[in-house]
Amino acid sequence: MTIAALPEVAPSPGHDDLSIWPASTTRLPHGGLSVGGVSLADLAERFDTPVYVLDEGEVRTRCRTYRDAFPEADVLYAAKAFLSRAMVRWVREEGLGLDVCSAGELELAVTAGFPPERIVLHGNAKSPRDIATALRLGAGRIVIDSPSEIARIAAAVGTGGHQKVMVRVVPGVSAGGHEKIRTGTDDQKFGLSPTDGSAQHAVARILGQPQLELTGLHCHIGSQITTVEPYLVALRRMVELMARIRDEHGPVLSELDMGGGHGVAYRPGEAALDLTALARELRTELVEGCAAAGLPVPRLAIEPGRAVSGPAGVALYRVLAVKRTGKAVFVAVDGGMSDNPRPALYGVRYAPLLVGRRSAAAPCRATVVGRHCEAGDVLASDVELPGDVHPGDLLAVPVAGAYQLSMASGYNMVGRPPVIAVHEGAARILLRRETLDDFRSRDIGC
């Protein structure tokens, strides 16, 4: 079906720009694209839609880029961005550590072969199961996020036991792409503040527990951060606190974890964090700050998640309907907020492309919406698509590898999409599609 009455606009500067796609992306005849040497249209036919495509080579390259940029630091992949057994293997083989937020993530990682001593457990409200699993499996670090955790962890370790811990500090820095993902100030749920003395008090209590070894401090100031300066401000304040801890309590802490939140571009032309600049300026600031405070330079750690997996992923959707209401054009697809809630939560904007056919039609401005019974079920607003977009077309959304499937839900019992890994011309299933049988098997009531 051709829609002749759609509003026509000139192509935007970033239209059909592949700069935010995996490096392996190539154009095919007749408007097709391939990722990892595999045609996206062929993947949609083989595995149906919606489907997530994850480029193994892109993940590995991004891991190596971090290792090269931070050769003297610990790089921990943030599992909450996306985790599977294959992802665990890729990260392990590329020399990264892992940070997890639950017993589930920890258990999956260790049973998939990840060394537990290279894992850090986070969480503002760790359950007894989280703590017990971390101790049973031998997690390398547990990050203490509240005073009540100190006694709970010490009791779980038991007399004669030993566990390395860190303290999560709120450095008073507000940064991030949306207020809901800014975590570095006193007015949110994470961490302990030096301003009111709670961080220092936690340190004193930990030092009084012989089962616990305080190795360092941790902070995380937000997510989707695209400038270096907030990290430098946070680092200065963390070094100042380390000096106060030495002066007031005696120990010289050997580790400093600056968290993650490294921003990526979701649309052509958007800013992304300059990793080279971050590494260079963090190291300089750390060395100079420690010298001024008379401290030895601690071992630095960072925790990228989105910046590793996000740009390696592509989401594929099939168009179900096209509707024009007044001046608005709605392109409805077979997925939505059940497989990607981020636009509804954070107002994230994506750049979908029509793939699988070439169109000579003038472009139009459209809103790509999902199939769910919510007005907020919008995947991409005010985007440029060919004016002849029609049911059956295939849309591809890049930068889909982080915080989409990991945040997916069972809303409307649509079922979560599969994840397909592509690499060197081959495709394989990492996670199968969730089916009605899965929903039925969990429903054991009558």
Summary of the structure (lengths in Angstrom):
residues: 446
radius of gyration: 23.5
end to end distance: 45.9
largest distance: 76.7
contacts: 1546
relative contact order: 0.17
helix: 33%
strand: 24%
